[in-house]
C-alpha cells in the first residue's frame, strides 16, 4: 500500500477563504474520481469522535493555537492510506499553509 501512495497523484488546492476551493474540488471529484481531503474536515471529525487525539485537538483549537504539523501530517496520511487502493488521486484542501509544510509532506511520503 505504501508503494501505491507514492505513485498516486496528489494535488494541493490552495486559496483564501471563499475562493471556491471546495467548489472546484467537487467538480474534480465528479469528473475524475479523485478523493477530496480537507484538513479542516479531518480535524473536526477527529474532535467529534471524542478520541484522545480529538480531545487534545479540541484543547489546542479552543486556545486559538495551530495544530502541530506532525499531527496534521499523521491525520492526512491515515486518511490517504485508508482509501489509496480505490482512489484515482487526492485533492488536499487546507494544506499546506507554508512551503515548509509542503516540503515536510514530500519527505514523509517520498512524493
C-alpha positions in Angstrom: 0.0 0.0 0.0 2.9 2.4 0.7 4.2 2.0 -2.9 0.7 2.7 -4.2 0.6 6.0 -2.3 4.0 7.0 -3.7 2.6 6.6 -7.3 -0.8 8.2 -6.7 -1.4 11.8 -7.9 -1.7 14.3 -5.1 -2.9 17.8 -5.8 -2.8 20.6 -3.2 -5.7 23.0 -3.5 -4.8 26.4 -2.1 -6.6 29.7 -1.8 -8.2 32.1 0.6 -11.5 31.6 2.4 -14.4 31.8 0.0 -12.2 31.5 -3.1 -14.0 28.4 -4.4 -11.6 25.6 -3.3 -14.4 23.4 -2.2 -16.5 24.0 -5.4 -13.6 23.2 -7.6 -12.7 20.1 -5.6 -16.3 18.9 -6.0 -16.1 19.3 -9.8 -12.8 17.4 -10.0 -14.1 14.6 -7.8 -17.2 14.2 -10.1 -15.2 14.3 -13.3 -12.0 12.4 -12.4 -12.9 10.3 -9.3 -10.3 11.9 -7.1 -10.7 11.8 -3.3 -11.1 15.2 -1.6 -9.5 15.5 1.8 -10.0 18.7 3.7 -7.7 19.1 6.7 -10.4 21.2 8.4 -12.9 18.4 7.9 -10.4 15.8 9.2 -9.7 17.9 12.3 -13.4 18.5 13.1 -14.2 14.8 12.6 -11.5 13.8 15.0 -12.7 16.3 17.6 -16.3 15.0 17.2 -15.1 11.4 17.6 -14.2 12.0 21.3 -10.9 10.2 20.9 -7.9 11.0 22.9 -6.4 12.8 19.9 -9.7 14.6 19.3 -9.7 15.9 22.9 -6.1 17.1 22.5 -7.0 18.8 19.2 -10.1 20.4 20.9 -7.9 21.9 23.6 -5.4 23.3 21.1 -8.1 24.8 18.8 -10.0 26.3 21.8 -6.8 28.2 22.7 -6.6 29.5 19.1 -3.4 27.7 18.5 -2.3 25.9 15.4 -2.5 22.1 15.4 1.1 20.8 15.3 2.4 19.9 11.8 3.2 16.3 12.9 -0.5 15.8 13.9 -1.9 17.2 10.7 0.5 15.0 8.6 -0.4 11.9 10.6 -4.1 12.5 10.0 -3.7 13.2 6.3 -1.5 10.1 5.9 -4.0 7.9 7.8 -6.9 9.3 5.6 -5.0 8.7 2.4 -3.9 5.2 3.4 -7.5 4.2 4.2 -8.6 4.7 0.6 -5.4 4.6 -1.5 -6.3 1.3 -3.1 -9.5 2.7 -4.6 -8.7 6.3 -5.2 -7.6 7.7 -8.5 -5.8 10.6 -6.8 -6.1 13.0 -3.9 -7.1 16.7 -3.7 -5.9 18.1 -0.4 -7.6 21.3 0.7 -6.3 23.5 3.5 -2.8 22.2 3.5 0.0 23.2 3.2 -0.2 26.6 4.7 3.5 27.2 4.3 6.2 26.0 1.9 7.9 24.1 4.8 4.8 22.1 5.4 4.7 21.0 1.7 8.3 20.1 1.9 7.8 18.0 5.0 4.8 16.3 3.3 7.1 15.3 0.4 9.8 14.0 2.7 7.3 11.8 4.6 5.5 10.4 1.6 8.5 10.3 -0.8 6.3 12.0 -3.4 
